[in-house]
Amino acid sequence: MSTPKLTIDLAALAANWTALDAMTHCETAAVVKANGYGLGVGRVGRALAQAGARRFFVALAEEGADLRQALGPGPEICVFAGHMPGDTDMISDLSLVPMINTVDQMLRHVEALPGHPFGIQLDSGMNRLGMEPAEWAALRDIALEQNPVLIMSHLACADEPDHPMNAQQLQAFRDMTEGCDVPRSLAATGGILLGPEYHFDITRPGVGLYGGHPFADADPVAHVTIPVIQIRDVQPGETVGYGNTWTASAPTRVATVAGGYGDGIPRIMAPHAQVHVGDTPCPVLGRISMDLIAVDVTHLDADPAEVELLGTHQGVDDLAGWAGTIGYEILTSLGGRYTRRYRP
């Protein structure tokens, strides 16, 4: 088999949820948007439900439909995008809970589905989704009469604990929700780590469940191994890959492995990247191409059959650092060519 292998460790996923849940004294939900952060919403959702999650968050109603099919009736599925045009049947038939972001969404929801559960999303300063303070003040009494099941907002800088925006948004959220007898949620993964004052009634971890920062103690969930196609000896002065960007200064044993940017491995990270064979790091040589990566294996005792790109030795945030991006992007970019295996 020449395709790279993506192994998803469901036990590690569940352990990460349990660890984050233990940091709070409130309900812990789970964010499974973008197809479970690229790892498969059905298997991810079921593993988290078995671990104890009873409330899930997705970005879009269509994602909620996929999750409902996997979970069946019972768990609550909240939709960050709210009640968009064309979503009414899905929201109704699949018992989804839209997080209302605007006055127009509120009107659409109560007119189309009177009595159907909904939540409210407030903008506490991020200027992305949710009602701004003035809009909420005008709608608040009417909205509360409809008995929302949740009021939430989202922190912009929670991965930077000392950032003044965190305290600013916390105060804004308190001001906007004071006196509301409705469960509240402000903290995702970073907010959980900021401390109890950010937890309110429900936390909703996302990337920390999947092994990403800022949850530094997370167990790795995604493991990528790539088979070796060919090994050759390169002599001093010879080059490797497109553009002649790497030239051998000494005799070098080079393994060509079956992965590349077509598999979501960022091309830009090549000058800094490495893989592992066992516990031994092996530098990437030259450019990462669509389907192939060259690796220096000169220092190994034997030629490898495969290399590890992602797993116990280096996580999604290591790859992200080499590529100048974030772990979220690495996870959600893993391509469709992987042979996927789920480890219970």
N, C-alpha and C positions, 0 to 999 in steps of 0.2 A: 504494500500500500504506500503510495507516494504522497498522499495529502497530509498536511499537518493535523495534529490531533488536539482537540480542545476538551479537557476533562473538567467538569464542574463538580466540585466537592459540596454536596448538599448538606453533609454533616457539619462542615465548616460554616456554611451559610446559616444553619440553624444555631450553631454555637455563637456566631456573631450577634444574631438577634437576641439570644438569651443574655449575652454579656451586656448589651446596650439596655435591655429591659431591666437588668439588675441595678443599673445606675439610677433608676428613677423609682418613684412611688406612685406612678400613674399608669394609665394604659399605654402600651407600646404598639403602634401600628407598623406597617411596612410599605415602603414605596417600591413599586414593581413596574414603573413606566418604562417605555422604550424596550419592550419585550424582556422585562426583567433585567434591565441594564445590559441587554445583548445576550443574556445567558439562557433565555427560554422561559417565558412567563408562566407556562403551565407547570413545569417541573419546579421552578422557583417558588411559585405561589403555593403549590401544595406542600412543599417542604416547610415554608414559613407558617402555614396554617397548622401543620403538625407540631411545630415548635411552640405554638400558642397565639400567633397573630390572628386577630378576629376582625381587623379593619385594614383595608388596603387602599393605596392611592395610585391612580394612573393619570396620564396626561390627557387622554382623549376618550370619548365614549366608545370608540371602536376598540381601544385597548381594554376597556372594561368588559366588552362583549367577549373577548378572548379569555380574559381572566375568569369571568363567570362560567364559561364553558368548562374551564379546568377545575374550578372550585365547587361548582354546584350552588344550591341555595344556602343561605345562612350568613356567610361573612359579608360585611359591609364593604362596598367598593365605591370610593369617592373619586370624582373626576375633576381634576384641577381646572380644565378649560370651561367648566360650568355647563350651562344648558345652551348649546349652539343650535342655530337653525338646522332642522333635519334630524336632531338627536332625540326628539320626543319619544318615538316608538321604542328605541333602544333603552332609554332611561326607564320607561314604564315597564316594558316586557322583561327586562333583565334586573330590575330593582337596583339601578345605579343611583348614586347620590351626587348630583351636580353641586360643585362649589360655586355659588353664584358670584359673579365678578362685577356686574353692572346693573343699573336700573332696568335696562332693556331685558337682560337675562331674567331678572326677577319677575317682570311682567310676563315674559314668555312662559316661565315655569308655572306660576300660580294660575294663569289662564288655561294652559294646556293640561296641567296635571295637578289640579287642586288637591291638597292633602298629601301629595307625594313628598317623601323626605328630601331635604336639601340642606346644604351648608352655605356659609358665607365666607368669602375670602376678602380680607381687608388689605389695603396698601399701607403699610406702616413706614414707608420711606424708600422702598426698593424701586418703585415706579416701573413695575412690570405687570403684574396681575392684581386685581382686587379693587375695591371701592376706596377712593381717597376720603380723607376725613370729612370734607364738606358734603360729599355725596352720601356717605354713610350717615351723617347727622340728619340729613333730610329724609332718609329712608328708614332709619333705625326702628322707630316705633312700629311702623307698618310691617317691617321684616320680622321683628320679634313676635308680632301677633300671629305669624304663620308658623311659629315653633320650629326654627332651624335646629338641626341636630348637632351642629358644630360651627364655631367661628374660628377662623385661622388666619395667620399671616406668615410671611417667610422672611428669614434673615438674609441680608445681603453679604455679610462679612463674618459669618460664624466660624469660618476656618482660620480667622485671625483673632484669637481670644482678646487681645488688648485693643482691638479697633474700637474707636468711640462710637461707631455706628451701631454696635450691638446694644449698648445701653440706651442709645437714642431710640432705636426701634422698640426695645422692651417697654420704655416709658410710653411711646406712642400707642402701642398695642394695649397697654393697660388703660390709657386714657380713653381709647375708642371703645373698650369693652366693659368699662366699669359699670357695675349694676346689672349686667346681662346674666341671667340665670341660664346660661348655655355652656356646654363644654367648650374649652378653648385649646388651641394648639398653635405653638410658635416654633418649636424646635424640631429640626431635622437632625442629622448626625452631629454636625458641629454644635448646634444648640444644646443637645444633650450634654456634650462635654463642657459647655459653659457653666453648668450648674443648675441647681434646683429652681432658681427664680425664673428660668427660661422654660421649665417643663410644663407648667399649667396642668391640664387634664389629660392630654394625649400628646405623645411624641410620635414622630413619623420618620424614623431613620431610612436613609436610602443608600448612598454609596458605601457607608460603613458596613452594611450587611454583606457587601460583595468584596471586601478586602481593601477598600480604598481609604485614603486620608480624608479627614483628619483623625480617624480612629486608628491610631498607630498600633494598637494591640490586636487588631483584627487578624483572624486566621485567613490565609490565602484561599480563595474560592476558585478562581480561574487558573488552570494550568495548561500551558501550551508546549507541546513537544513537536519537533519538526524532523522528518526523516532526512538522512543524508543520501543524496543521489550519486555523487561521484567524489573521489578524492584524487588530487594530483599534486605533484611536486613542482613548485614555481622557483625559478632560479633568480639570483640577484639581477636587478635591472628589468625584469619582466613585470608587467602590470596585471591587475585584476579588475574586471568589470567595466561598465560603461565609463567613458570619459577619462580612462587611465588615471583615476584619482588616487589609487594606491600602487606604489611601486615597491617591490621586494628589495630590501637591503641585505638580506641573507637568504640562504636556502629555506623555503617555507613550504610546509605541508598544508594544503588548502582543501577544505571540505565545502562542497556546494550543496546547500540544503534547500528543500522544496517549500519555500515560503517567501512572501514578499508583500509589497503594498497592496496587491490584489487580495490579500488575506487580512488587511487592516493593520499591517505592520508599517508604521510611518517611515517613509523614505528619508525624511529629514534627520532621523536619529542616527543614521549610519556612522558618522564620525565618532560617536561616543558609545555606541551600543556594544553589548557582549551577550553571549549565550553561555550556558553551562553544560558540561559533560560530567555527570556526577557532581562533585563539589568544586570542580575546576572551571574557572572562567576562561572563555575563549573569545578573543576580540572579533568583531565583524570587520571584514576587509572591503574597502571600496564602497560602491553605491549599493543600496538595496534596490533591486529591480522588481518588476511586477510579480514574478513567480520564484525568484531565486535570490539567495543570500550566500556570500562567500565568508567562510569562517576560518581563522587560523587555528589549526589543531597540531602544530608542530611539537608542542610541549607535552602532548599526551603519550601515555605508554602504549596505547593501541588505537587504531582507527575506530571512531564511533559509528554506530548505526543511526543514532538520532541525537539531537541536541535539545536542551530545555531553554525556551525563551521566557516563559512566564511560569512562576510557581513559588517554591519555597525559598529560592535563592534571590529572586528579584520579582517585585510585584508590579502592579499596574502603574504605580506612581514612579517607580524607577524608570520604566519605559517612557512615561509621560515627561519626566525630567529631561531625558535625552532628546525628546522631540519638541520640547518647549511648549507642552500642552498640559492637560490635566488627566487624572486617572479615569474620569468619566468618559472622556473621548476614546481612550484606549479600549475600555470595556465595550462600549456601544459600537465600535468600529470593527470588531472582530468579524471577519467576512463569512460568507456562506460555504466556503470550500472545506471548512474543517470537518473532520470526522468527530462528531460530538459523542461524548460518553459521560453519563451521570454516575457519580460515585455516591452511593447511599450514605 
